[in-house]
Amino acid sequence: MPGLQRATGKPVFLYTEEQRTRRDTSIWTTIQGVLAPIQFLVFLVSLALVIRYLLTGSGYDAATISILIKTVFLLTIMVTGAIWEKVVFGQYLFAPAFFWEDVFSFLVIALHLAYVWALFTGALGPVEEMWLALAAYAAYVVNAGQFLWKLRVARLQASSVSITEEATA
């Protein structure tokens, strides 16, 4: 089965049966499922506005507002994701199944907050602020990819478990 494997070749499942049940019945799973694509759409709009500013020199205010909105979505999804991890795994962050995703999420948050800091302190000029936003967005894309990969692994594992259960029934 594709997915995560131990050195012994045995698969590593992301969820125990109890965790899978908590995941599937939690309102926080639905909230994450709604917020993630909205955040991605906000990201795409903001990315276009940032690139437009860098290419043309116009639209700084629109790009700035879009980055701030993206940052609010990022922080919201991080808080709700931590609550989701608590419900599913019993701890707010760094559950073994999502440890590296959480670690990288903090880099993404740090870059977004560095942008906010630079904006409000005037530490960087407008062009440098936009490049910092692009760095934050690049990290966000990597982090989103991590989570999408885990979602795929979980789906493959769920399919494997149900096929195994059907075969033993």
C-alpha positions in Angstrom: 0.0 0.0 0.0 1.3 3.4 -0.8 2.0 5.8 2.0 4.2 5.9 5.1 6.2 2.8 6.1 8.4 1.8 9.0 11.9 0.5 8.3 10.4 -3.0 8.8 8.2 -2.4 5.7 5.0 -2.4 7.8 2.7 0.5 7.1 2.4 3.4 9.6 -1.2 4.4 9.9 -2.0 8.0 10.5 -5.0 7.3 12.7 -6.0 4.6 15.1 -9.6 3.4 14.7 -10.6 5.6 17.7 -8.8 8.6 16.2 -10.4 8.1 12.8 -13.8 8.0 14.5 -13.0 11.2 16.4 -11.8 12.8 13.2 -14.8 11.8 11.2 -17.3 13.0 13.8 -15.6 16.3 14.8 -17.0 19.6 13.8 -13.4 20.8 13.6 -12.8 18.4 10.7 -15.6 20.2 8.8 -14.2 23.6 9.8 -10.8 22.7 8.5 -12.3 21.4 5.3 -14.1 24.7 4.7 -11.3 27.0 5.8 -8.5 25.3 3.8 -9.9 25.9 0.3 -11.1 29.4 1.3 -7.6 30.2 2.5 -6.2 28.8 -0.8 -8.5 31.1 -2.8 -7.4 34.1 -0.7 -3.8 33.1 -1.4 -4.4 32.9 -5.1 -6.0 36.4 -5.2 -3.3 37.8 -3.0 -0.5 36.2 -5.0 -1.9 37.8 -8.2 -2.1 41.2 -6.4 1.5 40.9 -5.1 2.9 39.9 -8.5 0.9 42.7 -10.1 2.5 45.2 -7.7 6.0 43.9 -8.3 5.5 44.0 -12.1 3.7 47.3 -12.4 4.4 49.2 -9.2 0.6 49.8 -8.8 -1.9 48.3 -6.4 0.2 48.4 -3.2 -2.8 49.0 -1.0 -4.8 46.1 -2.5 -1.8 43.8 -2.2 -1.1 44.8 1.4 -4.8 44.3 2.4 -4.8 40.9 0.7 -1.7 39.8 2.5 -3.2 40.8 5.9 -6.4 38.9 5.0 -4.3 35.9 4.1 -2.5 36.2 7.4 -5.8 36.2 9.3 -6.9 33.1 7.5 -3.6 31.4 8.2 -3.8 32.2 11.9 -7.4 31.1 12.1 -6.7 27.8 10.4 -3.7 27.2 12.7 -5.8 27.8 15.8 -8.7 25.6 14.6 -6.2 23.0 13.4 -4.6 22.9 16.9 -8.1 22.3 18.3 -8.7 19.6 15.7 -5.4 17.9 16.8 -6.5 18.1 20.4 -9.8 16.4 19.6 -8.4 13.7 17.4 -5.0 13.0 19.0 -5.3 14.4 22.5 -2.7 17.2 22.1 -2.9 20.7 20.6 0.1 20.5 18.3 2.9 18.2 17.3 0.9 15.0 17.3 3.3 12.3 15.8 1.1 11.9 12.7 1.4 15.7 11.9 4.6 16.6 13.6 6.6 17.9 10.6 3.6 19.6 9.1 3.1 21.5 12.4 6.9 22.4 12.5 6.7 23.8 9.0 3.5 25.6 9.8 5.4 27.6 12.4 7.9 28.7 9.7 4.9 29.8 7.5 3.4 31.7 10.4 6.8 33.3 11.3 7.2 34.6 7.7 3.6 36.0 7.6 4.1 37.7 10.9 7.5 39.0 9.8 5.6 40.7 7.0 3.1 42.2 9.4 5.9 43.4 11.6 7.8 44.9 8.6 4.6 46.6 7.4 3.8 48.2 10.7 7.3 49.2 11.7 8.4 50.4 8.3 11.4 48.1 8.6 11.3 47.3 4.9 10.3 49.2 1.8 7.2 48.3 -0.2 9.1 46.1 -2.7 11.0 44.2 0.0 7.7 43.7 1.9 6.2 42.1 -1.2 9.2 39.8 -1.6 8.8 38.8 2.1 5.2 38.0 1.4 6.2 35.9 -1.6 8.6 34.0 0.7 5.8 33.4 3.1 3.6 32.2 0.2 6.2 29.8 -1.1 6.5 28.3 2.4 2.7 28.1 2.6 2.6 26.2 -0.7 5.1 23.7 0.6 3.1 23.3 3.9 -0.2 22.9 2.0 1.5 20.2 -0.1 2.5 18.4 3.1 -1.1 18.4 4.3 -2.5 17.4 1.0 0.0 14.5 0.9 -1.2 13.4 4.4 -4.8 13.6 3.3 -4.0 11.4 0.3 -2.2 8.9 2.6 -5.1 8.8 5.0 -7.6 8.2 2.2 -5.4 5.4 0.8 -5.1 3.9 4.2 -8.8 4.1 4.9 -9.4 2.3 1.6 -6.9 -0.4 2.5 -8.5 -0.8 5.9 -12.0 -1.2 4.5 -10.8 -3.7 1.8 -9.0 -5.7 4.6 -12.2 -5.6 6.7 -14.3 -6.8 3.8 -11.9 -9.6 3.0 -12.0 -10.9 6.6 -15.8 -10.6 7.0 
